[in-house]
Amino acid sequence: MTSSPFGIYPIVEKINSAINNSVNVRLCSLKYVDVLINGLKCKALCDSGAQLPIISRAVCDQIKAEACVHIKIQGVVGDPISALLVNVDIKLCGEPDSVNIADGNQVLCGVASLTLTEYDVILASATQANSAWPSLRG
């Protein structure tokens, strides 16, 4: 027995369980697309859980986007951070042997330090659902 501020409890050496702990988990692969942000080619992660598109601070610096306002954004984990909100033109890149001549979409994006090198942009569901981008729908 061991005591604590909350009472006296037995010491448990080992727990045996007859429950099968194998769990069938199905993970979906991540979807990436190439986009143009104010004419700069970037790789974007399509994130169905994002509420706001995010561009990396490096992309924002390269395209010299003008900040509209500062906002607080909250990721899945961690504390909220202060981020710039910028207006950018986003459009899908064409296939390797073609050019996308469609107009881009003016989109308000948050700016954050994206530390992963796999992508420069996170596209939110509302951006993906745009009728000009039918290949990104769910």
N, C-alpha and C positions, 0 to 999 in steps of 0.2 A: 504494500500500500504506500501511496505517496500523498502528501498533503499539499494543498495550494490555497491561495486566499479564498477559493470558492468551495473548498471542502476536501474530503479524503477520497481518493480514487485508486483503483487497483492498477498495477503496472502490467501492461500487456506486452508480452514478448513477441507473439506472432499471431497473425490473423490468417486462418485458413478459410478459403471461400470455394464453394462448389459452383459459383457463377462463372460462366464462360465470359471472359473479358474481351474477347475478340469482337471488334465492332466493324461493321461494313460502312466505310465512309467513302463517299464518292466526291472527289475533288474535280472541279472544272478547271480546264486550262485557261490561262489568262489570254485575253485578246488584245492585240496591238494593231494599230494602223499608222500609216504615215500621213502626216498632215502638214499643211503650210500655215504657219502663224505669221501674219504680216509678211508673207513671202519667204520666210525661213523654214526650211524642211526640218521637221521634228518627228520623233516617234512618240505616239500617244498610247497610253493604257486606257482601255475602255472599262470604266468602273461603274457598274450598275448601282452601287451603293452611294456614290458621290452625289452630293447636293449642289456642288459648285465646281465648275472646271478650274483646274489649277495649272499654272505654268511655272516652270522653274525660274529662279532668280536669274540664272545665267541666260536663259532665253529672253527674259524681260530686259536685261541689260543689252543684249545684242540687238534687239529690235527697237530699243529706246522707247518703250511704251510709256505713255504719260499716266501717272497715277490719278485716279478719281478721288479716292478716299481710303482711309485705313479701316479695316474690319477685323474682327476676331474670328478665327476658324478653329474648329475642333476636329481632330482626327479620331480614329477608332480608339486609340489609347493615348495617354499623355495629357498634358495641360493645353488649354487653348493658346494659340499664338496670334500675335498681331501680324496682319498681312495687308499688303497693298491690294487694291481692287483696280484692275486696268481693263480698258476696252480694246479688244484685238479682233482682227479678221482671221477666221479659221476656215480652211477648206481642205477636203481630202485631196491627197496627191493622186495623180493619174496612175494607171498601170505602167509597168516598166517601159513599154513602147508607145505610150500615149500621153496626152496632156489633158488635164481637167480644165475645161474652159468655163465651167460654171462659176457663178459668183460665189464668194465666200460668205460667211455669216458673221455679223458683228456680235461678239460674245463678251460679256463681263467675266473676267477670270480673276481668281485670287493668285497671288504670287507667293511662293514658298520655296525654301531650300529643299529641293528633292535630292536626297543623298544617293539614291540608286542610279546607276548609269544605264539601266535598260530603257528608260523613257524620260522625256523632257516635259510631258504634258499628261494630265489626268483628265479624261473627258467624262463629264457627268451624264446621267441618263437623259436629261432634258436636251442636251446638246446632241447626243446620239440619235434621239428620236426625231430629229429634224427631217422633214420630208425629202430634203436634198441628199440625205445619207441613208437610203433604204438598206444598204448592206450591213449597217451597224445595229439594226433592230434585233431584239432579243431572241 
